[in-house]
């Protein structure tokens, strides 16, 4: 963990995600149609195993951001109702606007709060879940104890997309290779180098400066298991997710980041997306069941 106080970490995360809220969905390709639903449901089924296919009643999302998980799960009937929490008020404002557009406002509430001090009564939820959020939380054991407190008897936690300490290091290889090949790639696709022409949008420079300071953990499987057990959970299960797909995805994203966005061809974007999805299937069928979780780019954890 970086040498920052608990309060500093919370403030940095709130500020960064407030600044990022307006462009977050477009930056990360967040979708609330069939593609997004397939990705979200696939991840939840993977993290929960055979129990991931049935519906839950009332869910609590930690670090909900703009609602990628909670809104897709509500749209597909996987949840009856949800409470979305985040330290960023602007992220939750964006989520609420999307929920209204999708006709889901009556099914979801938003609450600005810290995961280590949840403002909910004991035994309030059937599932506590999140995506790419645990690595932002300063004291994981404290947070898991809160998750256990607000869960009803028999309730579960399910978190996906958490950075693997070793997998993150391995992902540096395709990024470095892509940077070396970027000039040739731009010539082939006839894209100009990205030079950031024009005025920098308000807050964008601060957003870029804060981006490298909001992640306070990268996990080994044992780290996640230890935190969940310290919080009072049993049946803890940690799995790895995405190896081939992450290498492919990071190489492509790195190449694209070196070009003017409007110059990246539509056919390239289609290739990058469909190639990523195809390699996810390879990971799921061949690599994830056989290789140790620690080498994958992401870790998933579930517990009761």
Secondary structure, DSSP 8 states (H G I E B T S, - for coil): --S--HHHHHHHHHHHHHHHGGGHHHHHT---SHHHHHHHHHHHHHHHGGGGGS-EEEEEESS-TT-HHHHHHHHTTSEEEEEEEES-HHHHHHHHHHHHHTT-GGGEEEEE--TTS--S-TT-EEEEEEES-GGG-S-HHHHHHHHHHHEEEEEEEEEEEEEBHHHHHHHHHHHHHHHHHHHHHHHHHT--B----S---TTHHHHHHHHTTS----B-HHHHHHHHHHTT--S-EEEEE-SHHHHHHHHHHHHHHTB-GGGS-HHHHHHHHHHHHHHHHHIIIIITTTS-GGGSSEEEEEE-
